[in-house]
Structure formats: structure tokens, C-alpha cells
């Protein structure tokens, strides 16, 4: 197959992923620039710092859906799952590094989860219970996110995921670790705050 469908999917996926829903939603609600509070992140966790749980939930859903929608659209258009996977993967990049915001976006956890829903249910089968279980035990969202990201490609492959999809998921998991490098440093020092404390951990 020509590389053109992959190039088109990558461009379309990036543009979809780079839509900064957290920023758009909070501005529309009259809360100003979400980048000026908390971690300065545009993800759902930082939106939660405004005290608006409804806006945080909406941001979470939209950030998740944009990667999944990219997968679905380009998979259907080109009839190739791998093309859809590339669209979703680059949507993840668009979320983390949106050109409109000087390449400073979110951390990608919600976007990664949305990609798994549509592109790799096997990965979701591993990642969802790991995140939920570890978060319930520790109340540290970044720890739960990192553990889930580490196990998703391995578990998906063991469940029969394709090599192409496994490599794509592994690359995204590495990017999750990169976007959470500050969280990882605090985890290693034992200073990462738990969810609900004054400094809400930022995993999105």
C-alpha cells in the first residue's frame, strides 16, 4: 500500500488531536485561560482545579473521543486498521503538542484511552483495570497512568494484538512516560501528592 493514506491520516489525526478542548471549554464558561492556573496543563485534571467537575468531565470525554474518532474515521475511509491506528497515534501527539498553543498541551492519558477503545480493545482490557485498581489503592493518578501505560503494549501483545499495533502502543506508552517525567521524578522522591489533596496530581 502507498504511504499516502498514512500521511493523510497523520495530518488529519494531528489536527483533530490538537483541538484544545480544556482551554476552549473553560474560556467558554468564563473561567479564563486554564493555562494560568495549577499546572498550566490543558487536560481534564487541571480543569478540575477550577472546581467545575462538569467541565472536567466534559474535557475528559472530548479529549478521549478525539483520538478514537480519528481512528474510526481514517480506518473507515481507507479500509485499513493500521491507517486508523496512525491517525489515533498522531492525534495523541497533537493533544500533547498542539501547534496552536506553542506545542504545549496535555499529557495524553485520556487521549490514549480513547484510542484504545476504538483501535485496541485488547490494550484497553489491560489498561483500564490496572489504572482503576491502582488509583483506587493509592489515589495517585499519575502512578496509575504510568503503570497502565507500561503494561498496555505487553498485555495487548500477549492477548494476540498485532505486531504493528503493539509497536504503536509501545511508542505511545513511552511518550506517556515522557510527558509524565516530572510526575515520575516526584514519585521516585515520594513527593507526588494524592488525588484530593491541595495539589491535585496532573495525569491528563
Steps between C-alpha positions, in 0.01 A plus 500: 500500500612853423609718788257774398209373716732494802617855428142623464398318816795645690413854397130457571569329830735775612247773422227314686721426797628855527156646576551634856161413646601580857598853402196552279254369761636702791513819296143445380395455864655835587784352707780658300816325380543158660874529433522771765398275789634187664744310283426714194385182327196494267389151607201394708695476826597865485147598398389329820704756692244763399250322725276413206468122493257521209752685284776260600284202402409661167868569431587141586236362264591729211873446540437125497258507209719702262762225471238228476313694236821546300555124509143428391486757219825405328449129553165523324619736227800289399376160613822438687527467876867598501418830330244565774760413764741755358227765499425429866867493596567834337184639662673415828799704384270784401347503846838508672661743255233719333644746251237761599635515858870507432517120519403503868197280560377220722668183622301262284349246738138563403593518132687171526200338667270620223731352239493163677120493502483511122836362386605240758238354735769252607711790623199652674429168669841525663527874557157577647506258796864584578426872511178461697643251747823686569327835527248355745785366713735800489291802394798604287376545145844539343619171651190324370548654155867403478437144616217459249711648219786262579278192493271582206732402210631190679157380603344578163769301320451203732127516424572473128538860386679549168868595486423835332245592765728383782788713374267799465369451854854461635601829337200676653574350842854636482356841417272476804810448713663799332204731559488379861873533566444764771239276666739206477774700672261587785388139526859387538551762772174408671364853461227445242173616661191285515176586327285726713791671670565871445734431209304267279732269302488572133476186288302633205 
